[in-house]
């Protein structure tokens, strides 16, 4: 039985009526989950209900092995807090219905962007996206997450433990998934461990807040923030550092949206806080080694023949860009002309 | 001898682009995209393969020189003696004649040497952290000079290695 047929059978069972699935198509991107778009239709109260959904199924192999329960719980909390996120319709933690665990989200309107906002898009559109990008981030950091049932997430508390926890996590993933030594990443981790910042404020950190992870309408307004699987409690500077990483930048604009200084100034206005530039730099370095570790997870899956997806090989080759960016962030190229 | 590697990979590319992609574009856009990436990787293979032995030989020479410098600087440091011994053992059997070495063997040797560079970086980081844990030390100790020399050797290597990796990425043609 084809996947879309099994999906229709599952939905029919859950809704207690025959559900027809149409327009079922796998979507590119979503490197940590297989992502499919589809429409479901069923009879209700003498009429026909038709809704758009997104199926996110665990992959055989991916660039990021993350916790589905965490993602779903955070999504539910974000939705309850009024943040622009898709509503979780169904979740299955076993492979009984579709071979692997999955969740089904209600589809929101909007178009995704590549990992950097396209330079060819109109300037006014870019400005609106830049505005929403920061205002939604400010709302995420200000939201009362502790009012939600988020027991799946530990709170590090103020001080250096948020940063230390992040370093330890990504070093562990690097050690676990590297199939050869990467001296530049060792240098990056060493620098991070000698420069651990302290924070007084602990908020929910989206963990993958960047261009490529939101939907926008034709005017540039952001309609949804996606990909919450790396969410955790930590230093809000972490999201700023990740969003401003050179890896997502284009023509000097963070995420292809606006210059980092403008983005930070906008964030300061939106939150009424003062951003610590040194901490943003720390989290750019952390983000760069984190992205490298994520890429190495994909490379390992590809080289071990757990996946044939050529994009997993491509991310390995693209490590060259991360290496150059890390060299620059650490200032190693000064005097090495 | 024809077909050579370029002929073979080009043929597979034609199959992907002229037959698979059009057939998949409408019915299975995700698979069509995968076929496009597969084509990109084949093109990358075509571009890198002819000079791969030169690239590996260049990296090999750089790794040997870097490790020799680092080991030279750390030779008097008792905490580094085991690592210096491992570097000496590895670089003594250094392979430099690429005409007599298979690419696989050379790549494996480079991996071993890169692992040693990583160990030097980790050692230097540990020493630097230990030094910064004692801020009451008013003057630099005698151990700082060799440590800085070893750090300079590995850092300049990291810059060159990153540039080589980036040049390699440019062969993929996926730059933004």
Interface residues (C-beta under 8 A of the other chain):
Chain A: X25 X26 X27 X28 X116 X180 X181 X182 X183 X184 X186 X187 X189 X190 X193 X194 X250 X309 X310 X311 X313 X314 X317 X318 X319 X320 X321 X323 X324 X326 X327 X332 X333 X336
Chain B: X28 X29 X30 X33 X34 X37 X38 X40 X41 X44 X111 X114 X115 X117 X118 X121 X122 X124 X125 X128 X129 X132 X154 X155 X156 X157 X158 X159 X160 X161 X162 X163 X165 X166 X167 X168 X169 X172 X174 X175 X176
